[in-house]
Amino acid sequence: MTRQRTLLLTSMILVLFCCEKKQSELEFEQSIVYEIFPALMDSLQFEFRLKPPPPPKPIFNEKGEIIGTDTTGIGKGLADYEKRKAELKADSVKLVVAIRDSVYPLKTEERNQLLKHFQNQNLTLGSTDISTEYKIELNKLIADKKLRFKYLSEFPEGKDIWKKEYSFHFGGLTSLTRIQFDTTKSFGVLECGMSCGRECGHGVRVFIKKVNGKWIIDKLEETWIV
């Protein structure tokens, strides 16, 4: 075998190895997304028929500073909320949630939040490329039996998604980012957004970790709210 052919064969093997490694890393990340998805959806509120309980009123001092909260009358509001929540959970209405077709890149500035949150672990950010998108497989999304997911691309674009009358109960829309792992692939961070109307929604930063071989949500931090 000539030297030129040897170099060509070596190059082809290296390319194939890199492709397989990249694919296996992506498959690993996808498996984690589908694993934590049920718990993540449980933590978000897609029941648009359920209005949140009234918040306590702030108490101000003479300078206009908040010095406490007035919880008078809150008890009944919370009781009514929990009662209505139980009623809705028990009914047979299915909610359809629109999910962004693809998982999109996590913002660069968000990646360091992983080190900050798990600072006691002395982590180092993994170097896997998470700047690309990949399409979500709906058949792998497991959540509450009352929820059914459809691609966002199947709905009207922009604000029109909230104007159309559907033949099903529309529960809102959600989206996910890629996951930033540490080098040991035992800790990670991603973002998730949820909207229930043109001026209704919030986003959360999701910290995850592996415990006894299983991935769990360690904490949710709200990043924006409308």
C-alpha positions in Angstrom: 0.0 0.0 0.0 1.4 3.4 -1.0 2.0 6.1 1.5 -0.8 8.2 -0.1 -3.3 5.5 0.2 -2.3 4.9 3.8 -2.8 8.6 4.7 -6.2 8.5 2.9 -7.3 5.4 4.8 -6.2 6.9 8.1 -8.0 10.1 7.4 -11.2 8.3 6.6 -11.0 6.3 9.8 -10.5 9.4 11.9 -13.5 11.1 10.2 -15.7 8.1 10.9 -14.5 8.0 14.5 -15.3 11.7 15.0 -18.7 11.3 13.5 -19.5 8.3 15.7 -18.3 10.1 18.8 -20.4 13.2 17.9 -23.5 11.1 17.3 -23.0 9.1 20.5 -22.7 12.4 22.5 -25.9 13.7 20.9 -27.7 10.5 21.6 -26.6 10.7 25.2 -27.9 14.2 25.6 -31.2 13.3 23.9 -31.7 10.4 26.3 -31.3 12.8 29.3 -33.9 15.2 27.8 -36.4 12.5 27.4 -35.6 11.1 30.9 -36.2 14.4 32.8 -39.1 15.5 30.6 -41.9 14.1 32.7 -40.6 15.8 35.9 -40.1 19.0 34.0 -43.6 19.1 32.6 -45.0 18.3 36.1 -43.3 21.5 37.4 -44.8 23.7 34.7 -48.4 24.8 34.6 -50.3 24.1 31.4 -53.8 24.1 32.8 -55.0 27.5 31.5 -58.4 27.0 33.2 -56.6 27.2 36.6 -56.0 30.7 37.8 -53.2 31.1 40.4 -54.3 32.0 44.0 -54.2 35.7 45.0 -50.7 36.7 46.3 -50.4 38.3 49.7 -50.6 42.1 49.8 -47.3 43.9 50.5 -47.0 46.0 53.7 -45.1 49.3 53.3 -43.5 51.6 55.8 -43.6 55.4 55.8 -40.7 55.4 53.3 -42.6 53.2 50.8 -40.4 50.2 51.5 -41.8 46.7 51.7 -41.5 45.5 55.3 -43.8 42.5 55.2 -46.9 40.9 53.6 -50.6 40.8 54.6 -51.9 37.2 54.3 -55.4 38.1 55.6 -57.9 36.2 53.6 -55.3 34.2 51.7 -56.3 30.9 53.3 -59.6 30.7 51.5 -58.0 31.6 48.2 -55.5 28.9 48.6 -58.1 26.4 49.6 -60.3 27.3 46.5 -57.2 27.0 44.3 -56.3 23.5 45.6 -59.9 22.4 45.3 -60.2 23.6 41.7 -56.8 22.0 40.9 -57.9 18.6 42.1 -61.2 18.9 40.1 -59.3 19.7 36.9 -56.8 16.9 37.5 -59.7 14.4 37.9 -61.6 15.4 34.8 -61.0 13.8 31.4 -60.1 16.8 29.4 -57.0 16.4 27.3 -54.7 19.4 26.8 -52.7 19.8 23.6 -49.3 21.6 24.1 -47.4 23.0 21.2 -43.6 22.3 21.5 -40.9 24.0 19.4 -40.0 21.4 16.8 -36.3 21.5 17.6 -34.2 21.9 20.7 -32.2 25.2 20.3 -28.7 26.2 21.5 -28.2 27.4 25.1 -26.9 30.9 25.3 -23.2 31.1 26.0 -23.7 33.3 29.1 -26.0 30.7 30.6 -23.5 27.9 30.5 -21.4 29.3 33.4 -24.5 29.1 35.6 -23.8 25.4 35.8 -20.5 26.2 37.6 -22.1 28.8 39.8 -24.9 26.6 40.9 -22.8 23.5 41.6 -19.8 25.5 42.9 -19.1 23.1 45.7 -18.5 20.4 43.1 -15.5 22.2 41.4 -16.8 21.4 37.9 -15.3 22.0 34.5 -17.6 22.7 31.6 -17.7 20.0 29.0 -16.4 20.9 25.5 -19.2 19.2 23.4 -20.5 21.4 20.7 -24.1 22.4 21.6 -24.4 25.2 19.1 -26.7 23.2 16.7 -30.3 22.2 16.9 -31.9 18.8 16.7 -35.5 17.8 16.2 -37.5 16.5 19.1 -39.2 13.0 18.7 -42.7 13.4 19.9 -43.2 9.7 20.5 -40.5 9.9 23.2 -42.1 12.7 25.1 -43.7 11.2 28.2 -45.7 13.3 30.5 -49.0 13.5 32.4 -51.6 11.5 30.6 -53.7 14.7 30.2 -51.1 16.3 28.0 -50.5 15.6 24.3 -47.8 17.3 22.3 -47.8 18.6 18.8 -45.1 20.4 16.8 -45.3 24.2 16.9 -44.9 24.2 13.1 -48.4 22.7 12.9 -49.9 25.8 14.5 -50.5 29.4 13.1 -47.4 31.6 13.3 -46.8 34.4 15.8 -49.7 35.8 17.8 -52.2 34.0 15.5 -51.6 30.9 17.5 -53.7 32.5 20.3 -56.5 33.7 18.1 -57.5 30.5 16.4 -60.3 28.3 17.7 -59.2 24.7 17.9 -61.2 21.5 18.0 -59.2 20.6 21.1 -58.2 22.3 24.4 -55.0 24.2 23.7 -52.8 24.3 26.8 -50.0 26.6 25.6 -46.6 26.1 24.1 -43.2 25.1 25.4 -39.5 25.0 24.2 -36.2 23.5 25.3 -32.6 24.3 24.8 -29.5 22.1 24.5 -27.9 20.9 27.7 -24.5 22.1 28.9 -22.8 19.2 30.8 -19.7 19.2 32.9 -16.8 17.1 31.9 -17.9 14.1 33.9 -21.4 14.3 32.4 -22.9 14.1 35.9 -24.3 17.7 36.1 -26.1 19.9 33.5 -28.1 23.0 32.8 -30.7 23.8 30.2 -33.5 26.3 29.8 -37.2 25.7 29.3 -39.9 28.3 28.3 -43.7 28.0 28.7 -46.4 30.4 27.3 -50.1 30.3 27.9 -51.0 33.5 26.0 -49.7 36.6 24.4 -48.9 38.1 27.8 -48.7 35.0 29.8 -45.6 32.8 30.4 -42.3 32.3 32.0 -38.9 30.7 31.5 -36.9 28.6 33.9 -33.2 27.6 34.2 -33.1 23.9 34.9 -30.3 22.4 36.9 -30.0 18.6 36.6 -27.7 16.0 38.2 -27.2 12.3 38.2 -28.0 10.5 41.4 -27.7 6.7 41.7 -27.6 6.4 37.9 -30.7 8.4 37.4 -31.1 12.0 36.3 -33.1 14.3 38.5 -34.0 18.0 38.5 -31.9 19.7 41.3 -33.5 23.2 41.0 -35.6 25.4 38.8 -34.7 29.1 38.6 -37.1 31.6 37.0 -35.4 33.6 34.3 -38.3 35.6 32.9 -42.0 36.1 33.4 -44.8 37.9 31.5 
